[in-house]
Amino acid sequence: MQQLQGKTVAITGGGGGIGHCAAKLFAQEGATVLILEVNEQAGRETEAEILQSGGRAKFYGVDISDWAAVQAAFAQIERDFGRIDGLYNNASVFWGKKDAPLDALDMDVFERIVKINLFGLVYCSKCAVQMMKKTGGGAIVNTASSAGVIGIPKCDAYTAAKGGTISLTRSMAVEFGPFGIRTNCIAPAAIRTPMVVESNLNDPDFDETFFLTQGTPLRRWGRPEEIAQTALFLLSESASYLNGAILVADGGITIS
């Protein structure tokens, strides 16, 4: 049986990277996938891929850092589908060329990174929870990072947002568990996506050989598909008693 059969699942940032893989996987597992994406071309391409393969999907163009836009998008979702059973807060940004140690960090950059990575998650979760309460529950998966678990240099804005995501996940789990709403979190690292190319591979100080032979116990990059599978598990009934869990999916980096 398909793991998300009959479920309506929203995913932010579903146009690329991990989100693109997750959107296709959720559709394969029976979900109607709602793609919330600021990049219209990428969002519509993901929608088209799913529809062409026989799945169900609908694209919603929205900047998740804009509260009014998020409210409008979820209001439209409620009109279109009447419910949301799952929300995957996947969308994130890492500005490797702009993020920096706190004493050198431009405050406009700090605010923008936190606005997208943390406030965007809050906005979408608030709207989803309101809908889930009406229909008897659901599941939310948040996206943090190893940067929210351990100290990572030169990315203090990103670290702050991801640390906040982990703490908020625990609060949401306690707050909304009694309503049948499970909230869990994935903290990935070393997943080879365009964002990792920006944050690591384009950094002249980053030694990929050392990273893969000494810094990563599994000795390889992670794949977007592997994180998508983790999100699928957390959204499915297979994880029905997981609430407030922080799953660190990093090949062992944070314990090495």
C-alpha positions in Angstrom: 0.0 0.0 0.0 1.2 3.5 -0.8 2.4 5.3 2.4 0.6 8.6 1.7 -2.5 7.3 -0.1 -5.3 9.8 0.1 -3.3 12.4 1.9 -2.9 16.0 0.9 0.7 17.1 1.5 2.1 20.6 1.1 5.8 21.1 0.5 7.7 24.4 0.5 10.6 24.8 -1.9 9.3 21.8 -3.9 10.9 23.1 -7.1 14.5 22.0 -6.6 17.0 20.0 -4.6 15.6 17.9 -1.8 12.2 19.4 -2.3 11.9 18.4 -5.9 12.8 14.8 -5.0 10.4 14.8 -2.1 7.5 16.1 -4.1 7.9 13.4 -6.7 8.3 10.7 -4.0 5.2 11.8 -2.1 3.2 11.7 -5.3 4.5 8.2 -6.1 3.3 7.2 -2.6 -0.2 8.4 -3.3 -0.3 12.0 -2.0 -1.8 15.0 -3.6 1.2 17.2 -3.5 0.9 21.0 -3.1 4.0 22.7 -4.3 4.7 26.0 -2.5 7.5 27.6 -4.4 8.8 31.1 -5.1 10.4 30.1 -8.4 7.5 29.8 -10.7 9.3 27.9 -13.5 10.8 25.4 -11.1 7.5 24.9 -9.3 5.5 24.4 -12.5 8.1 22.0 -13.9 7.8 19.8 -10.7 4.0 20.0 -11.0 4.2 18.9 -14.7 6.6 16.0 -14.0 4.2 14.7 -11.4 1.1 15.1 -13.5 2.8 13.5 -16.5 3.7 10.4 -14.4 0.1 10.0 -13.4 0.3 11.7 -10.0 -1.6 14.5 -8.4 0.0 17.9 -7.8 -0.8 21.6 -7.8 1.6 24.5 -7.8 1.1 27.6 -5.6 3.5 30.5 -6.3 4.4 32.0 -2.9 7.2 33.7 -1.1 7.1 32.0 2.3 8.8 35.0 4.0 5.7 37.1 3.2 3.0 36.5 5.8 0.2 38.0 3.7 1.3 35.8 0.7 1.4 32.7 2.9 -2.1 33.4 4.3 -3.5 33.9 0.8 -1.9 30.7 -0.5 -3.3 28.6 2.4 -6.7 30.2 2.0 -6.7 29.1 -1.6 -5.5 25.6 -0.6 -8.4 25.3 1.8 -10.8 26.4 -1.0 -9.3 23.9 -3.4 -8.8 20.9 -1.2 -10.5 21.6 2.1 -7.7 20.1 4.2 -3.9 19.5 4.6 -2.8 16.2 6.1 1.0 16.9 6.0 3.3 19.8 5.7 7.0 19.5 4.8 8.8 22.8 5.7 11.7 22.1 3.3 12.5 25.6 1.9 15.8 27.1 3.1 18.4 29.5 1.8 22.1 29.6 2.6 24.0 32.7 1.4 27.6 31.5 1.5 28.8 34.8 0.1 26.8 37.0 2.5 26.4 35.0 5.8 29.4 35.6 8.1 30.6 35.6 11.7 28.3 37.8 13.8 30.8 40.7 14.2 31.1 41.0 10.5 27.5 40.1 9.5 25.3 42.7 7.8 22.1 42.9 9.8 20.0 43.1 6.6 21.5 39.8 5.6 20.8 38.3 9.0 17.2 39.4 9.0 16.6 38.1 5.4 18.1 34.7 6.1 16.1 34.3 9.3 13.0 35.6 7.7 13.0 32.9 5.0 14.4 30.0 7.1 12.6 30.5 10.3 9.7 33.0 9.8 8.7 31.2 6.6 8.4 27.9 8.5 6.4 29.7 11.2 4.0 31.3 8.8 3.3 28.0 6.9 3.0 26.0 10.1 0.6 28.4 11.6 -1.7 28.2 8.6 -1.4 24.4 8.4 -2.0 23.8 12.1 -5.2 25.9 11.9 -6.4 23.7 9.0 -5.3 20.4 10.7 -7.1 21.2 13.9 -10.4 21.4 11.9 -9.8 18.0 10.3 -8.5 16.0 13.2 -4.8 16.1 13.0 -1.8 15.7 10.7 2.0 15.7 10.5 4.5 18.4 10.1 8.2 17.9 9.2 10.6 20.8 9.7 14.0 21.2 8.1 16.9 22.2 10.3 20.6 21.5 9.7 23.7 20.2 11.4 24.3 24.0 11.9 21.4 23.9 14.4 23.1 21.1 16.4 26.8 22.1 16.5 28.7 25.3 15.9 29.5 26.0 12.2 31.8 28.9 11.4 31.0 31.8 9.0 27.2 31.2 8.9 25.8 32.7 12.0 22.5 33.8 10.5 21.8 30.3 9.1 22.9 28.7 12.4 20.5 31.0 14.4 17.6 30.1 12.1 18.3 26.4 12.2 18.8 26.3 16.0 15.4 28.1 16.3 13.9 25.5 14.0 15.0 22.7 16.3 13.6 24.4 19.5 10.4 25.4 17.8 9.9 21.8 16.6 9.9 20.6 20.2 7.5 23.3 21.3 5.1 22.5 18.4 5.2 18.8 19.3 4.2 19.6 22.9 1.7 22.3 21.9 -0.2 20.4 19.1 0.3 16.8 19.9 -3.0 16.8 21.9 -4.7 17.8 18.7 -3.3 14.8 16.8 -0.7 16.9 15.1 2.8 15.4 15.1 5.8 17.7 14.5 9.3 16.3 13.8 12.5 17.7 12.3 15.2 16.6 10.0 18.7 18.1 10.4 20.6 17.2 7.3 24.2 17.9 6.4 26.5 17.1 3.5 23.7 16.5 1.0 24.9 17.3 -2.5 22.4 19.9 -3.6 22.9 23.3 -5.3 22.8 24.9 -1.9 25.8 22.8 -0.8 27.7 23.8 -3.9 27.2 27.4 -2.8 27.9 26.9 0.9 30.9 24.5 0.6 32.1 23.6 -2.8 32.5 27.2 -3.9 34.3 28.1 -0.7 38.1 28.2 -1.5 38.8 27.3 2.2 36.7 24.1 1.9 38.8 20.9 1.5 36.5 18.4 -0.1 39.0 15.6 0.0 39.6 16.0 3.7 35.9 16.4 4.3 35.1 13.1 2.6 38.0 11.1 3.9 38.3 12.4 7.5 35.3 14.6 8.4 32.4 12.3 7.2 32.2 8.8 8.8 30.3 7.4 5.8 32.9 8.9 3.4 30.5 10.2 0.9 28.0 13.0 0.2 24.4 12.3 1.0 21.8 12.2 -1.7 18.6 14.4 -1.9 16.6 11.2 -2.3 17.8 10.0 1.1 16.4 13.0 2.9 13.2 12.8 0.9 12.8 9.2 2.1 13.3 10.4 5.7 10.6 13.1 5.3 8.3 10.4 3.8 8.7 8.2 6.8 8.0 11.1 9.2 4.8 12.1 7.3 3.6 8.5 7.1 1.8 6.3 9.6 5.0 4.3 10.1 6.1 7.2 12.3 2.8 7.5 14.1 4.4 7.6 17.6 7.2 10.0 16.7 6.6 13.5 17.9 9.3 16.1 18.7 12.1 13.9 17.2 15.2 15.6 15.7 16.6 13.2 13.1 20.2 14.2 12.3 20.8 12.9 8.7 24.5 13.8 8.2 26.4 10.5 7.7 27.7 10.9 11.2 29.4 14.3 10.9 28.1 15.8 14.1 29.4 12.9 16.2 32.8 12.5 14.6 
